[in-house]
Amino acid sequence: MRIICPVKRVPDTAAEKKVTSDLTVDRDAVETVLNANDEWSIEEAMRIKESRDDVEIIVLNMGPDNAQQTIRKALSYGLDGAIQVSDAAIAGSDAVATARVLAAALNDTDWDLVIMGNQSSDARSMLVPAMLAEFLDVPALTYAKRLAVSSDGSVEADRETSMGHQTVTSTLPAIVSVVEAINEPRYPSFKGIMAAKKKPLDVKDIAALGLSADDVGHAGSTTQVLEANPKPPKQAGSKVADDGTGQVGAQALVDFLVANKFL
C-alpha cells in the first residue's frame, strides 16, 4: 500500500501575518513551520505503516525550493520519500488551483490512500481535501476522527459532525482528511531527523505534470482577494466602578450588550 501525505509550509501560527503586494500570504516575512494539522495525518499514516509490513508513505508538497526544510521535517517522522511540485507559477494559487496541482501530482504517481490534515493554519478554508477528491474522481472521507484500513482494500472512518459522528466506508483509492481528535502526534527521533536528510526527494515543475501557467496561481484561481487590512492595534478597555450593590456593574453590562447589539 502506498500512502501519500500532503504537507504545507505555513507561517508560524504565533507570528504576525503579512501579505504581499498581490494580496497573498507573505511566507518569507516570518518563520515558517510544518502545518500542525499535517502532523496528525502523518501520525495516522505512521500508525497504519506500523500495523502492517506492506506500507510506503510519501510526502507531497507544493511550494518553493525553501519549502524543502518543511518536507525534511515531515520525513523525520519516519516517512519514506517525498515529491515536491516547485514552480514560480503556482504562487498565489487558491484552494481550487492548489487541488488541481495536487491532483496532477497524484495522477503522475502510484498511490492507494491520501491522508491529509483537514485544513491549513494560514488559510483554514477546509476545501482542498474534497476538491482534490473531485478532481481525481475518488471517494472523500473528510473530518475523520477515527480511521481503519482493512486488508481487503477498504477504509472506514468516523466523521466528526456538529451532531456527533457518522461512520462511513469506502474502497480504495480514497482521500481522507483528519481532525485533531484522531491521535496524539509523536516527536521525531534524532535518528529520524538524521535519516530524513538522505531520503529521496523528487522535484517536479508544472510542465512535468501536464499543467500550464493558466491552470495555477492567480490565473488558475476561481477566487480573488480584493482587499486586506492590517489588524487594528489593541485599545484600552473601560472600567466600571461598582458601588458594592452590583447594580451599577449589572447595568453597565446590559448597556454594553445592547449597544453592541448582543441583546
N, C-alpha and C positions, 0 to 999 in steps of 0.2 A: 504493500500500500504506500502510495506517495501522497503526503500531506503538504499543502502549501500554506504558509503563514504570512500574509501580507503585513508589513510593518511600516510605520510612518515616522519620519523625523519631524518633531514639533518643538515650538518654543517652550522653554521651561514654564511649567504651569504657574509658578510663583512670580515669574518675571512680568514686567510691564510690556504689554503687546504694542507693536508698532506696525504701521502699514507703509508700503512703498508708494511712489507717485502714481502707480496704476491701480492703487487700492487693493493690493494683495498683501497677505501677511509677510512682514519682513523677518525671515528666519535667520538672517545674519546679524540682526541688531542685538540679539540676546543669546544666551547659551541655549543650545538645543539638546533634546533628550529623546529617548525612545518613548513613543506614546504609551502611557500607562495601561490603557485598555488592551494593547497588544501583548503585554506581559501575561494576561490571563489566557489569551488564545495560545500563546507559546507554551504555557504551563499545561494546558489541556492537551495539546499535541504531544508534549513530552510524556504525559501520563499514558496516552494511548501507545506510544512507542515502547514504554517500559512494560506494558502488559502483553506484548507480543513481539515476535522476532522478525517481522517482515515489513517494518515501517521505516521510511525515509522521510525526513522533514526538511523542506526547502523554504528559505526566507524569500519573499518577493517584495521589492521596494521600488517605488517610483520617486526619483529625486535626483538632485545634483551630485557631483562627484563627492562633495564633502559629507553626503549622507552615508558614505561607507562606514563611518565611525558608528552610526546607528545600526547598520547591518551587522558589523562585527560584534556589537553589544548583544544583538539578538542571537547570533551564532554561539556566543559564550554560554548560553543556557544548555547547550548540547545538541543544537540542530546541525544538520549535515552539510549544507551548502546554501548558496544564495544566487538569486537572479536580480539584477538591477536594471531598470529602464531609466537611462540617463540621457536627456536631450534638452537643450535650451528651449525648445519649442513648447515643452509641457508646462512651463511656468505659467501660473495663473489659471490652471485648469480647475473647473468647478467639479461638483460631485459626478455629473454625467460624464464629463471628459475624463475624469480620473477612472471611473468604472470602465470606460471604453479602453483606456490604456491597459488596465489590469486584465481585462478580458482578452485583449490581443496577446498579452504576455502568456496567459494561461492557454490560449489556443496554440501557442508556439512550443508548448512543452507537455509532457505527460503528467497527469495528476488524477487522484481519486476523490480527495476531500480538501476543501479550503476551510480553514478555521481562522477567523479574524475578530478583532475587537468590534463591538457594536458601534463605536464612534471614535473620533479623534478629539483630543483636548483643545485643538485650535479652531475646529470648525463646528463640531457637535451636531452635524446635520443628521447623522444616523441613517443616511440614504444609500451609501455606497454598497453595502452587502446585498441589498435587494436589487439594486440596479445592475450589479455585477452578475447576479443570477439571471436577470432578464436578458442581458447581452449574450450570456452563454447558453440560455435556454435550459437551465437545470433547476432543481428544487432549491428553495431558500428556507433554512430553518433559523430564524432570527431570534435575538434576545434569549439565547439558551442559558439556563442556569444549571442544567444537568445534561450531559452528553454521554451516549453509549454507542460504540461502534461494534457491530456483530461480525462474526467471521463469514456470514452468508452474504456480505456486501450490502448491508443496510445500516442506517444510522437512526437513532432515536434521541429526541431532545425534549426536555421540559422547557417550554417557552414562558418567560415571565410576562404577565399581563397585568392590567390595572385591577382585575378581579381575582388574581391569584396566579395560576399557571395552567397551561394546557400541554398535553403530551402529543407530539407529532412524530411520525416516522417517514423515512424516505429511502429509496435506493440510491446508491452512489452512481455517478458523481453528484456532489451536492455542495452548496455553500452554507456554512454555519457561522453566525456571529454570536459572540458570548458576552455575558454581563459580568459585573464584578463578583456577584454572589456565587459564581461557578466554582471557584477554587481560591487557594492562597498561593501566589507565585513564589517559587524558590529563589534563592540568591545564586548568581553564577559562582562557581568554584574557581579557585586560582588556576587549576588545571584546564577548566573550560575557557577561561579568559585567554590563556596562552595558546590553546588549540585553535581558538577562533581566528587567530591571525593567519593560519595556514589553510583554512578551509576554502574550497573553491568558490569563486565569485564570477558569475557570467554577466558581463555588462553589455547591454544592447541599446541601440537607439530606435526611434520610432519607425524609421525606414525598414529596419530589420524585422519589424512586426507587421509590416504592410500598412502602416499609417502615414498620413501626411500632416503638415503643419495646420491644415484646415480642420483636422479631426481633434486637435488638442489645444491646450492653452486658452486664451481668450477667444480665439476664432472658433474653437470646437465646443465652447461652453454655451449652455442654454440660459444661464443666469448671469446677471451683471450687477456689481456693486456700484451704486450711483453716488454714494456719499459716505464718508467715515469721519467721525469727530472724536477727538480725544476725551477720555473720561474727565468729567469736571473735578476740580480739586475738592477735597473734603471741607465741609463747613462746620463751624462750631454749633453744637446743639443748644437748645434752650433749656433752662432750668425753671422748675416750678417750686416755689416755697410754700409749703402747706402750713396751715395754722394748727395742725395737730388733730383736727377732726376728720381729715380725709376728704372733706367736701371740696376743698379748693383743687386738690390734685385730681379728684374724680371729674370735676367739671372741666379742668384743663384737658384731660384725656378725651372726654366727649367732644369738646370743641375741636381738638386736633383731628379726630376721626371724621367729624362732619366736614371740616374744611378740606380734607383730602379725599372726600367722597368715599370713605370706607363704611360710612353709615348713611 
